[in-house]
Amino acid sequence: MSITETAPEKTPLDAIHATFGGRLIILGFGSIGQGVLPLLLRHVAMPRDRITIVTAEPRGQEVAAEYGITFIETAATRENYRDLLSPLLGQGDFLLNVSVDVASVALITLCRELGALYLDTVAEPWGGHYTDASLTPSQRSNYALREGVLALPKDGPTAVMTHGANPGLVSHFVKQALLEIARDTGVDTSTPTDRAGWAALAQTLGIKVIHIAERDTQTGTIAKRPGEFVNTWSIDGFVGEGNQPAELGWGSHEKTMPEDGRRHEFGCDAAIYLLRPGAGTRVRSWTPLEGPFHGFLITHNEAISVADYYSVKDASGAVTYRPTCHYAYHPCDGAVLSIHELAGKNWEMQHNKRLMVDEITSGMDELGVLLMGHAKGAYWYGSRLTIEEARRVAPHNNATSLQVTAAVLAGVIWAIENPERGPLEADALDHARILELCAPYLGDVVGEYSNWTPLQDREALFPENVDRSDPWQFGNFRVS
């Protein structure tokens, strides 16, 4: 193994990166809204009386009061969102959507009509969509939600879609990792300037699989109690996506479709889904500090967008190269116990929820991308952020939330700097600029090579059905 220190230079914590003259509406004020507000006030020059929080519950009201920000406790619904938000938004204003159960397509459409900028961290549907038994698994998927957003007109005010830590920040990690693998394997390349260039670089390097490989080791003073869901970030968000089918970008090197795997009958065809919930599906992965681990294959937009963005097609439109891409998530230990209990209750969420922030006493979030199949085997690139460092550099955050709120901040600034780009996913943004803006809040940003494969130490005690001719087959990663 070898480690390379590759972090972008950290800008000062008091640096002003943008000036904004419009109104800013923050829709939703849970852990991410509360965590990003002080970062926006620190790095974007704008009057506080031009900021309004609109949220469905009183949680966070004391944080809004601390900073002197107007707080409106009203839920945005399918019936009232236009009447609620239209008086607050106009030409040149900004809607920062960090809510749940409010449809992203509806909000982006409204912002387009009003001439307002937009950013969200997930392609969100209206409430109840994730568990609507009248919909097929394909219709409840992130693939379907993404296709709905991609169908929007491509012009108009900038709408940065799905730009938190993941999806979002990890797409920029992928680009930086590709450049570093090229450097270290002797592939002569300049930084690509478009999608085709980036996809060609990934193909040249032989990237077969990309994991968003994350291990959260944060722990606190209060143990998880029976009937309680504990997590370091949005519990409703985690359970919602955990109840969706497991999804992954499906690579051109894959030999065998999983028995429970299905293709969608519409859209870009860059991904498949499994007839299982993501929170009930595990995969093998690796991070530098944790080493090998079992993670949950939770559906995320980046699994689809990365596979789509790095696809290479011939003149007939047939795919000649595409990497497999998916999330491999080991949340904090309290959340793992919570998922186990959730599954035992047939995916009915516990009555009590506890978001871990102030009670956390130690641990870090090790979040990065693991690129596999190239000449040096595997390369992990990402952020190691401890709870101590998170508290040192930003109030109202833990390590997990700060990796999200830093990326939200960077996406807001990028949209202010590029106001007429229409709807865009993270993969289309300038990765160097985003990483520069995030750097002060990511802790140690490192890259590390490894000879790990999902075949390591397999069949030592029991026979297994593995494909030793190609370690990078999905069947080798999946935990049966």
BELLINWO-V703591 format. One record per pair of residues at least 6 apart in sequence whose ideal C-beta (glycine too) atoms are under 6 Angstrom apart, sorted by the first residue. I is the first residue (numbers start at 1). J is the second residue. If there is no record, write none. Layout:
BEGIN
i:I j:J
i:I j:J
END
This chain:
BEGIN
i:1 j:449
i:1 j:450
i:2 j:449
i:3 j:446
i:3 j:448
i:4 j:447
i:5 j:446
i:6 j:447
i:7 j:445
i:8 j:435
i:8 j:436
i:8 j:439
i:10 j:439
i:10 j:440
i:11 j:440
i:13 j:440
i:16 j:45
i:17 j:43
i:17 j:413
i:18 j:44
i:18 j:413
i:18 j:416
i:19 j:45
i:20 j:44
i:20 j:46
i:20 j:416
i:22 j:92
i:22 j:93
i:22 j:94
i:23 j:50
i:23 j:93
i:24 j:51
i:24 j:94
i:25 j:52
i:25 j:88
i:25 j:95
i:26 j:33
i:26 j:53
i:26 j:96
i:27 j:54
i:27 j:97
i:27 j:99
i:28 j:55
i:28 j:98
i:28 j:99
i:29 j:53
i:29 j:55
i:29 j:60
i:30 j:234
i:31 j:233
i:31 j:355
i:31 j:401
i:32 j:98
i:32 j:404
i:32 j:405
i:33 j:98
i:34 j:60
i:34 j:63
i:34 j:396
i:35 j:396
i:35 j:397
i:35 j:401
i:35 j:405
i:36 j:405
i:36 j:408
i:38 j:395
i:39 j:405
i:39 j:409
i:48 j:68
i:51 j:69
i:52 j:70
i:52 j:88
i:53 j:64
i:53 j:69
i:53 j:71
i:54 j:72
i:56 j:75
i:58 j:73
i:61 j:71
i:63 j:396
i:64 j:71
i:76 j:84
i:76 j:102
i:78 j:126
i:89 j:95
i:89 j:114
i:89 j:116
i:90 j:114
i:91 j:115
i:93 j:116
i:94 j:117
i:95 j:111
i:95 j:116
i:95 j:118
i:96 j:119
i:97 j:107
i:97 j:120
i:100 j:236
i:100 j:237
i:101 j:127
i:103 j:125
i:103 j:126
i:104 j:120
i:104 j:123
i:104 j:124
i:105 j:148
i:105 j:149
i:108 j:118
i:108 j:152
i:108 j:159
i:111 j:118
i:112 j:156
i:115 j:157
i:117 j:157
i:117 j:158
i:117 j:415
i:118 j:159
i:119 j:160
i:119 j:163
i:119 j:411
i:119 j:412
i:119 j:415
i:121 j:164
i:122 j:162
i:123 j:145
i:123 j:146
i:123 j:149
i:123 j:162
i:123 j:301
i:130 j:240
i:130 j:243
i:130 j:244
i:131 j:243
i:137 j:245
i:137 j:273
i:138 j:264
i:140 j:244
i:141 j:245
i:141 j:247
i:141 j:273
i:142 j:247
i:142 j:299
i:142 j:301
i:143 j:264
i:143 j:271
i:143 j:304
i:146 j:301
i:146 j:304
i:147 j:267
i:149 j:161
i:152 j:423
i:154 j:422
i:155 j:422
i:156 j:422
i:158 j:415
i:158 j:418
i:158 j:419
i:158 j:421
i:159 j:423
i:160 j:411
i:160 j:415
i:160 j:424
i:161 j:423
i:161 j:425
i:162 j:301
i:163 j:407
i:163 j:411
i:163 j:426
i:164 j:404
i:164 j:407
i:165 j:403
i:165 j:404
i:165 j:407
i:166 j:212
i:166 j:300
i:166 j:302
i:167 j:300
i:167 j:301
i:167 j:302
i:168 j:407
i:168 j:426
i:169 j:407
i:170 j:212
i:170 j:302
i:170 j:369
i:171 j:302
i:171 j:426
i:171 j:427
i:172 j:431
i:172 j:434
i:172 j:435
i:173 j:368
i:173 j:369
i:173 j:381
i:173 j:382
i:174 j:369
i:175 j:431
i:177 j:369
i:177 j:371
i:177 j:379
i:177 j:381
i:178 j:201
i:178 j:202
i:180 j:447
i:181 j:205
i:181 j:374
i:181 j:379
i:182 j:189
i:185 j:375
i:189 j:201
i:192 j:198
i:192 j:201
i:195 j:309
i:199 j:310
i:199 j:312
i:202 j:310
i:203 j:312
i:203 j:321
i:205 j:374
i:206 j:373
i:206 j:374
i:207 j:323
i:207 j:371
i:207 j:373
i:207 j:374
i:208 j:253
i:208 j:373
i:208 j:472
i:209 j:324
i:209 j:372
i:209 j:373
i:209 j:472
i:210 j:323
i:210 j:325
i:210 j:369
i:210 j:371
i:211 j:285
i:211 j:328
i:211 j:370
i:212 j:327
i:212 j:369
i:213 j:285
i:213 j:287
i:213 j:328
i:213 j:370
i:214 j:329
i:214 j:367
i:215 j:287
i:215 j:290
i:215 j:330
i:215 j:366
i:216 j:232
i:216 j:331
i:216 j:332
i:216 j:365
i:216 j:400
i:217 j:363
i:217 j:364
i:218 j:232
i:218 j:332
i:218 j:360
i:218 j:363
i:218 j:387
i:218 j:399
i:219 j:362
i:219 j:363
i:220 j:356
i:220 j:359
i:220 j:360
i:220 j:361
i:221 j:359
i:221 j:361
i:222 j:359
i:224 j:230
i:224 j:334
i:224 j:337
i:227 j:350
i:227 j:351
i:227 j:352
i:228 j:350
i:228 j:352
i:228 j:354
i:229 j:235
i:229 j:338
i:229 j:350
i:229 j:353
i:230 j:334
i:230 j:338
i:230 j:354
i:231 j:238
i:231 j:335
i:232 j:332
i:232 j:356
i:232 j:398
i:232 j:400
i:233 j:400
i:233 j:401
i:235 j:353
i:239 j:349
i:241 j:298
i:241 j:299
i:242 j:278
i:242 j:279
i:242 j:298
i:243 j:277
i:243 j:347
i:244 j:299
i:245 j:273
i:245 j:274
i:246 j:274
i:246 j:276
i:246 j:278
i:246 j:281
i:246 j:297
i:247 j:271
i:247 j:273
i:247 j:299
i:247 j:303
i:248 j:303
i:248 j:326
i:249 j:270
i:249 j:271
i:249 j:303
i:249 j:304
i:249 j:307
i:249 j:324
i:249 j:325
i:250 j:271
i:250 j:272
i:251 j:322
i:251 j:323
i:251 j:324
i:252 j:319
i:252 j:321
i:252 j:322
i:254 j:474
i:260 j:274
i:260 j:275
i:261 j:272
i:261 j:274
i:262 j:273
i:263 j:272
i:268 j:308
i:270 j:304
i:270 j:307
i:270 j:308
i:271 j:304
i:271 j:307
i:278 j:297
i:278 j:298
i:278 j:299
i:279 j:296
i:279 j:339
i:280 j:343
i:281 j:297
i:282 j:294
i:282 j:479
i:283 j:295
i:283 j:297
i:283 j:328
i:283 j:477
i:283 j:478
i:284 j:454
i:284 j:477
i:285 j:295
i:285 j:328
i:286 j:292
i:286 j:452
i:287 j:366
i:287 j:380
i:288 j:380
i:288 j:448
i:289 j:366
i:293 j:330
i:294 j:479
i:295 j:328
i:295 j:329
i:295 j:330
i:296 j:329
i:297 j:326
i:298 j:327
i:298 j:329
i:300 j:327
i:303 j:325
i:303 j:326
i:303 j:327
i:305 j:425
i:305 j:427
i:306 j:325
i:307 j:322
i:307 j:325
i:309 j:427
i:310 j:323
i:311 j:319
i:311 j:322
i:312 j:320
i:312 j:321
i:313 j:319
i:314 j:320
i:324 j:474
i:357 j:398
i:360 j:387
i:360 j:398
i:363 j:387
i:364 j:384
i:364 j:385
i:364 j:386
i:364 j:399
i:365 j:385
i:365 j:399
i:365 j:400
i:366 j:384
i:367 j:382
i:367 j:383
i:367 j:403
i:368 j:380
i:368 j:381
i:368 j:382
i:369 j:381
i:370 j:378
i:370 j:380
i:371 j:379
i:372 j:378
i:372 j:472
i:373 j:472
i:376 j:449
i:377 j:451
i:378 j:450
i:378 j:452
i:379 j:449
i:380 j:448
i:381 j:447
i:383 j:403
i:383 j:442
i:383 j:443
i:383 j:445
i:384 j:443
i:384 j:444
i:385 j:399
i:385 j:403
i:385 j:442
i:385 j:443
i:387 j:398
i:387 j:399
i:389 j:443
i:390 j:397
i:390 j:398
i:390 j:399
i:390 j:402
i:393 j:441
i:394 j:402
i:402 j:441
i:406 j:438
i:406 j:441
i:407 j:438
i:410 j:434
i:410 j:437
i:410 j:438
i:413 j:437
i:414 j:429
i:453 j:471
i:454 j:476
i:454 j:477
i:455 j:466
i:455 j:471
i:458 j:464
i:458 j:466
i:466 j:476
i:467 j:473
i:467 j:476
END
